[in-house]
Amino acid sequence: MRGWMGKFRSLFLFGALTLLLSGCGVDNLSALKPKGYGSELLFDLMLISIAIMLFVFVIVMAIYTFVLIRYRQKKGQEDFIPKQTEGVKALEIIWTVIPIILLLVLAVPTVQATFDLADESTKDDEGVTTIEVTGNQFWWHFGYPNDEISTSQDLYIPVGEKVYLDMKSSDVIHSFWVPSIAGKMDTNPGDNNNTMSLEAYEEGVYWGQCTELCGESHSLMDFRVIAVSPEDYEQWKEDMQNVDPEAEAQTADAQEGQDLFENSCMGCHAIGDGAAGQGPNLTNFANRTKIAGILEPSKENLVNWIVNPEEIKPGNQMPANLVSEEEASKIADYLLELDHSDIGPESVDEQPQEED
């Protein structure tokens, strides 16, 4: 008895701990509050799956309880064995047909959703936005080839419009996941490109994450999808297209930082259109919601990142101690001036998934 009770306690504690830890994630990374077309389809499939599983669970537990009570060994009975029932065709047909029906109930909408999400029939239509997404260790590059815009970490899309993503990787396999508005899709190295679509219902900042183990800082490979009104999206594109990468900084320290940046950082980074080398495009750096995808946007955090990025994101490609802390401070002054648009995360709700 004690051994049985000990196992029960361990199982109970494990279950309770699992439920407790399941609530310790980032609230914004939730597929249970759909705000987009893809996420809504997936959420509906989850509801169907849960309904089927609950139906099966209730029926099985009802039968189990009935058998347990009806055929239990009563007081005074010894070596009691209930009457055995074999070869009842009606029962065999029932427990064969019902699972098939339940599988079909789940399979039909699943197949329909799969073909719906894979539909690219409008991709080449006039006015449809296509964005090139490149996964890197451990950051994301976003290119807008039809508009000659390049940026990183923050992906801007118009609300209420279907946006296509052409996805690839520059190194290892990554997986693009923004659960509040879509599912996930792998980005593969080489010429094996994948395509998925996004369609957000509401303006807001939607958090995303890499979900394919890709190195030491895999869990730190965050990004944001910023959905704005079509009017604001057009304004943002115009602002980004008019960026002058050679514009002089506004303060003396920032001007020194600009010179240091051009001499020390331009080999890997870029300002303006065009994909950078090993590092993100920094055109609208001051508009970003995070530094390196994970740090709060402050000068102190930026300086720490420039001086010793390995401590913050182990395994990343950015060299440490390339400049002194004083030089990093001046580079930070310059980067924090790269505010090229009034359309930024602060202009929309940062956590649209939160509901009262």
Disulfide bonds with the S-S distance in Angstrom:
none
